[in-house]
Amino acid sequence: MNFGLSDEQELLQDTAHRFLEERWPAQKRRALVDGASGHDADLWRGMAELGLVGLMVEEKAGGAGLELLDLALVAEVLGRFAAPGPFLGHSLATLALSLGGSEAQKERWLPRLASGEAIATLALLEPGGGWDPAEWGVTVTSAGAGLRISGEKLHVPAAEIADLFVVGVAGGGLALVERTTEGVRIEAIEGVDRTRRVGRVGFAGAVANLLPGGNEAAPRLRDAGLVLLAADAFGGASRCVELSVEYAKTRVQFGVTIGHFQAVKHQLANMAVEIEPARSLYWYAAHAFDHLPAEAPRHAALAKAHLTDRFMQIARDTVEAHGGIGFTWECDVQIWYKRAMFDRAFLGTPALHRERAARLAGW
Amino acid sequence: MDLRYSKEYEEYRRKVREFLKSHWPPSGEAAKGSEAEQATRFRALAISHGCVARSIPTTYGGSGQPPDVLKAVIIAEEFGRVHAPGDVRGIGASMLVPTLLEHGREDQKHRFIPPTICGEMHWCQGYSEPGSGSDLASLKTRAELIDGEWVVNGQKIWTSGAQIAQYMFCLCRTEPDAPKHAGISYLLIDMASPGIDVRPLRQMTGTADFNEVFFTNVRVPMDSIVGKRGEGWAVSRSTLKHERNMIGDAAGSRALFEGLLRLARETKRNGKRAIDDPGVRQQLATIEGYVLSHQYSGYRQLTQAARGKDAGIAGMMNKLTSTNIGHSVAKLALDLLGDEGLVAPNNEARVMGLPPRGHAGWIIQNMWSLGVAIAGGSANIQRNVIAERGLGLPRDFAAQRESSR
């Protein structure tokens, strides 16, 4: 029995942490939030050089051949630093190819995705539809020798910079569509989280390729996505607790730092108690994805529901702990607050996943 | 990370089952005497098989096993399945024994640990006083050394099990002129000593599990002190560092939650099972998120302990987490009880069972969840500890004033 990280995993997390500490300082984050793009190409290249963008890709395709737990540990660090960019969609789209792609599809894409040279993303949600594979309505039809895809996807992460879209299609399968294909229309959406921007992607008879194992990969992809969001939420919520503690140690009122006041201390202690034990829940969910397939869907659902709910509440508490300054655009707290909103909504709300967890347990 | 039950563990489970099959429930000679006597005999046997008192060295009657959460889980599961008596619960095993292991003299360890861990010797804790609750170190019960004996005068309160305990571990003021934390000593007091008066306190549940204890010129042998004079405060801070501490609370939360699930399945609401109600399902899954976090955090803490690392802030949160879970469970259970929540529990149900049985059992759980929140360091004191020691926030004004005095 061993419920802990390996030395390599601790090193991985530590490396990611040091990298972001150095390369993603507050001023850069602030500039990105206020800027036109949610992508920082330098940062992405740096992450790629460290191997962080191809962690789960098989080694022969240039990846690190690691597991979801490793990827989730990195997602936690990205959440902690509110790191921007296509990591979430890219990781999931890459996983879709690894799990459900043909040999030819993998050969064509995986090396470039593992190196970060190409960016992929995942397009699931549709207008008026849901995240569940059963709710996808985008159609794929035969046209001569090839396939054509039609329909619209919403809230596609990093849509504006992605080279490749992994698209959920009617019947629960997955299709590959290249950005440069004729009939692909991409539009930015004013998303709430400015560190992970989203877009609307329309397909009007664009050339597409089906993943042969797409139907089997789709539910696994959802589980992996839920775990990554839970990990991001843990990182973000932990950072919120730290920000609140730092503020309580420096802000002076009535002649003392406000951290002296028991009302403040208890609020901060409650925030810490809400999030710290949940670290182990996302670890377990990731481990289940890797090694305990029967437990994976339910644990992924509960981890996502629990951790993103906790993150949202802690982000709210963090605004409160900062007083008036916490409510301003200038204060960094709003950056994590909006990441919490993203983590909570993306791939379905906590309530949706709690109901799934209830069904999966046979309640 | 590796959570599989390897061959080695499957083999261990088989051995535990075999042991239980031959020895529990007891038969023949072993079935003689009262239930308590049977349990004590069985525990002695279970200790020799490494299933009980695992963290206690063999010299002091334990089974001296290295920490292993999977084995502990297997034992808990298998013993639970056949309702065999496992580790002795209660304050003697959980607080006195670790304290003696860390601070006791050899003769004290040999005399007190073996009978405590097999359930023969019961203890009560003489800490709180009417004027000293959260501010425990302000306690006033005096112990004066007169003619080679401690003479104890004063009053303790909220003393669980004082009516059945043979001994009390007690904090007394022995150095009245020293600063408050430095004036306290830790004494082991025979509850049969003349001058001790135990008076039951009736709780909101209707039963009296705890007491007031009055001391009038109670004479206690000089060598009953653990640690040195004036070091009682430090001695009493010993925490327990073994398997049960890390999985114990969480296993309790899990058992409570399983009971709640059963209640939701068995309760009718609008002609359907309550568990079919979408609102109830949401609440159950919400609580389960906390329960799983608590469980897995316990596993993680144990792994860290096995690697010689401190659990850090996570270790300070276990009590508050289980308190919070107890509150949430109590609220949902009362909703599920509906009209049954108007009925007072009968006498048999007044003892808190885990999981609670029947409607009356859940009404008791509802009240006991508050007892748990207060006992052993109230929730607000836990928050202070987390904030000050865990998050590094300043100590509160009163405590600061004292330590600078």
Interface residues (C-beta under 8 A of the other chain):
Chain A: M1 N2 F3 G4 L5 S6 L69 V241 V245 A248 K249 V256 T257 G259 H260 Q262 V264 K265 H266 L268 A269 N270 A272 V273 E276 P277 A278 R279 S280 L281 W283 Y284 H287 H291 L292 H299 L302 A303 A305 H306 D309 A351 R354 E355 A357 A358 W363
Chain B: M1 D2 L3 R4 Y9 D68 V69 L70 L261 A264 R265 I275 P278 R281 Q282 L284 A285 T286 E288 G289 Y290 L292 S293 H294 Y296 S297 Y299 R300 L302 T303 Q304 R307 I313 A314 M317 L320 T321 N324 N380 Q382 R383 N384 I386 A387 E388 G390 L391 G392 L393 P394 D396 F397
